[in-house]
Amino acid sequence: MTEPKDGLFDRLMRIDRRVIFVFISVALIVPLFFNVSQRIQVSPEVQMLNDAMNKIPDGSLVLYSMDYDPPSAPELQPMAVAAFKVALAKKFKMVIIGLWPQGPQQANMAFETATHYEKFSGTKLTYGVDYVNLGFQSGNEAVIQKMGSDIPTTFPRDYAGTPVEQLPLMKGIKNLGNFDFMVNISAGYPGTREWVQFGADRFGLKMVSGSTAVQTTEMSPYVGKQLLGLMGGMRGAAEFEQLSGYPGRALKFMVGQSVAHVIVILFILIGNIAYFATRKKKGA
């Protein structure tokens, strides 16, 4: 006696999980190669950050501290790129540092990405006049405290080893009080919390922050007080890209994430329908 052939629902119950992984991978990767984006709801914290940066006068002196490394770059690099795009649009004078060893390198990559954006492709910037990268300095929060009194002795040379006294932009910059604003992109310690405690609280530094998603709840109590705005995780980066008018990788990731969620829900529905259909068939 021949066994009955499997029906459609029987085959659906045996879908290889690797098929699902392929669908999700395609959903996440494909949007990165196309100019696609989606409208997302903006959180109050990111709205505050965008408003604060818009209020900074063009040509202001802004400190950028990039306190993260490659493992956290998927979340934080889009924030850094978007923040540099705003800086280019408003012609900020930028001083870049890092409290993490690889922070200045991440900053250089983000800055290069921003300068290659179509709107800024013809912008001519002079290193040492329009922007400088002072590199990494060890010491964690002690570096911030020292910058509050004497930046040239804290960073005697820039990222490439040039003495700071040879950089025109650094002339007249003595301490944190000389900066009009600060943008901090942080993956942990040392980062936003230390800048709030020793930069904003102690020296009155006006600042905004971008942090990883897991840090957002820890930083939220500072928003509206020491922090003038906060973007958290990939979602926060996408919101800021949307508000600033410079769409980038974060918004593309959000498209892929949304499609991946739909695919997961569809497979859950298919699995449940197939389960109940085959159970009814076995019970008949």
C-alpha positions in Angstrom: 0.0 0.0 0.0 1.5 3.3 -1.1 1.8 6.1 1.4 -0.2 9.3 0.7 1.8 12.2 -0.8 2.5 15.1 1.4 0.3 18.0 0.9 1.2 21.7 0.7 0.8 22.2 4.5 3.0 19.2 5.3 5.8 20.7 3.1 5.4 24.1 4.7 5.8 22.5 8.1 9.2 21.2 7.0 10.6 24.5 5.6 14.4 24.6 6.3 15.2 27.4 8.7 18.0 28.4 6.4 15.4 29.5 3.9 14.0 31.9 6.4 17.5 33.2 7.1 18.1 33.8 3.4 14.9 35.8 3.1 15.8 38.0 6.1 19.4 38.5 4.8 18.1 39.7 1.5 15.6 42.0 3.2 18.4 43.6 5.2 21.0 43.8 2.5 19.2 44.8 -0.6 18.0 48.3 0.6 21.6 49.3 1.2 22.2 49.3 -2.6 19.2 51.5 -3.5 18.2 55.0 -2.7 15.2 54.1 -0.5 14.0 55.4 2.8 10.8 55.6 4.8 9.2 58.2 7.0 9.5 57.3 10.7 8.1 59.0 13.8 10.7 61.2 15.5 11.3 61.0 19.3 11.3 64.2 21.4 15.0 63.6 22.3 16.1 63.6 18.7 13.9 66.5 17.8 15.6 68.4 20.7 19.0 67.5 19.3 18.2 68.6 15.8 16.7 71.9 17.1 19.8 72.5 19.3 22.2 72.0 16.3 20.1 74.3 14.1 20.3 77.1 16.7 24.1 77.1 16.6 25.2 80.1 14.5 27.0 79.3 11.3 30.8 79.2 11.6 30.7 78.3 15.3 33.6 76.4 17.0 32.3 72.9 17.7 34.1 70.0 19.6 33.5 66.5 18.3 34.4 63.7 20.6 34.2 60.2 18.9 34.3 57.7 21.7 33.6 54.4 20.1 35.3 51.6 18.1 34.5 49.4 15.0 32.2 46.9 16.9 29.8 49.7 17.8 30.2 51.5 14.4 27.0 49.9 12.8 24.9 51.9 15.3 27.1 55.0 15.8 28.9 55.6 12.5 25.7 56.9 10.8 25.2 59.3 13.7 28.8 60.7 13.2 28.3 61.0 9.4 25.0 62.9 9.9 26.5 65.2 12.5 29.4 66.0 10.2 27.0 66.7 7.3 25.3 69.3 9.5 28.7 70.8 10.4 29.6 71.1 6.7 26.2 72.7 6.0 26.7 75.3 8.8 30.4 75.8 8.1 31.4 74.9 11.7 35.0 75.0 12.7 35.6 71.5 14.0 38.0 70.2 16.6 37.9 66.4 16.6 39.2 64.2 19.5 38.6 60.7 20.8 38.7 59.2 24.3 38.8 55.7 22.7 41.9 54.7 20.8 40.0 54.0 17.5 37.7 57.0 17.9 39.8 59.5 15.8 40.1 56.9 13.0 36.3 56.3 13.0 35.9 60.1 12.9 38.1 60.4 9.9 36.1 57.8 8.0 32.8 59.5 9.0 34.1 62.9 8.0 35.3 61.5 4.6 31.9 60.0 4.0 30.2 63.3 4.8 32.4 65.3 2.4 31.6 62.9 -0.4 27.9 63.5 0.0 26.5 65.1 -3.2 25.7 68.4 -1.6 29.2 68.9 -0.2 31.3 67.3 -3.0 32.5 70.7 -4.1 33.2 72.1 -0.6 36.8 73.0 -0.2 38.1 72.5 3.4 41.6 73.3 4.6 43.0 71.0 7.3 44.3 73.1 10.3 42.0 76.0 9.3 38.5 74.6 9.0 39.0 71.4 11.0 41.6 69.5 13.0 41.8 66.0 14.4 43.8 66.0 17.6 43.6 62.2 17.9 43.3 60.0 21.0 44.5 60.7 24.5 44.5 58.2 27.3 43.2 59.1 30.8 39.4 58.8 30.5 37.6 61.5 32.5 41.0 63.0 33.6 41.4 64.1 29.9 38.2 66.0 30.1 39.2 67.7 33.3 42.5 68.7 31.9 40.9 70.0 28.8 38.8 72.3 31.0 41.9 74.2 31.9 44.5 73.6 29.2 43.8 71.9 25.8 47.2 72.5 24.2 49.0 70.6 27.0 46.4 67.9 26.9 46.8 67.4 23.1 50.2 68.8 22.3 50.1 67.2 18.8 47.4 66.3 16.4 46.5 62.9 14.9 49.3 63.1 12.4 51.9 64.3 14.9 51.8 68.0 14.0 52.4 70.3 17.0 49.1 72.1 17.8 50.8 75.5 17.8 51.3 75.1 14.0 47.6 74.6 13.4 45.9 78.0 12.8 42.5 76.8 14.1 44.0 76.0 17.5 45.3 79.5 18.0 43.2 81.1 20.8 41.7 77.8 21.9 42.8 77.4 25.5 40.1 75.3 27.2 36.6 73.9 26.9 35.1 77.3 27.5 36.2 78.4 24.1 33.8 76.0 22.3 30.3 77.1 21.3 29.0 73.5 21.3 29.9 69.9 21.5 28.8 66.6 19.8 29.7 63.4 21.5 29.2 59.9 19.9 29.6 57.3 22.6 29.7 53.5 23.0 30.3 53.4 26.7 33.1 54.4 29.2 34.5 56.9 28.8 31.8 58.7 26.9 28.6 60.7 27.4 28.3 60.2 31.1 31.8 61.5 31.7 31.3 64.4 29.3 28.2 65.3 31.2 29.8 65.1 34.6 33.1 66.8 33.9 32.3 68.8 30.7 28.8 70.0 31.1 28.4 70.1 34.9 31.8 71.5 35.7 32.6 73.7 32.7 29.1 74.5 31.4 29.8 72.8 28.0 26.6 72.8 25.8 26.4 69.4 24.3 24.3 66.7 22.5 25.0 63.0 22.3 24.5 59.9 20.3 24.8 56.6 22.1 24.2 52.9 21.5 20.6 51.6 22.1 21.5 49.9 25.3 22.9 53.1 26.8 19.9 55.3 25.9 17.9 54.7 29.1 21.0 55.6 31.2 21.5 58.8 29.3 17.8 59.9 29.1 17.7 61.5 32.6 20.3 64.0 31.4 18.2 65.2 28.4 16.8 68.7 28.9 19.4 69.4 31.5 23.0 68.7 30.7 22.2 67.2 27.4 20.4 69.3 24.8 19.4 66.3 22.8 20.0 62.6 22.4 19.9 60.0 19.6 19.9 56.4 20.6 20.9 53.4 18.4 20.2 52.9 14.8 16.6 54.3 15.2 17.9 57.5 16.7 20.4 57.9 13.8 17.7 57.4 11.2 15.5 60.0 12.9 18.3 62.5 12.9 19.0 61.8 9.2 15.4 62.4 8.4 15.2 65.7 10.4 18.4 67.1 9.2 17.5 66.4 5.6 20.6 64.2 4.9 19.4 60.6 4.5 22.0 58.0 4.9 22.7 54.4 5.8 20.5 54.5 9.0 17.3 55.2 7.1 18.2 52.4 4.7 18.7 50.1 7.6 15.3 51.0 8.9 13.7 50.0 5.6 15.5 46.6 5.7 14.5 46.2 9.3 10.8 46.9 8.5 10.8 44.4 5.6 12.6 41.8 7.8 9.9 42.2 10.5 7.2 41.7 7.9 8.9 38.5 6.6 9.2 37.1 10.1 5.5 37.8 10.8 4.5 36.1 7.5 6.5 33.0 8.3 4.9 32.9 11.7 1.5 33.1 10.2 2.4 30.4 7.6 3.7 28.1 10.3 0.6 28.5 12.4 -1.7 27.9 9.5 0.2 24.8 8.4 0.3 23.5 12.0 -3.4 23.7 12.5 -4.2 22.3 9.0 -1.9 19.3 9.5 -3.2 18.7 13.0 -6.8 18.7 11.7 -5.8 16.3 8.9 -4.1 13.9 11.4 -7.1 14.0 13.7 -9.5 13.2 10.8 
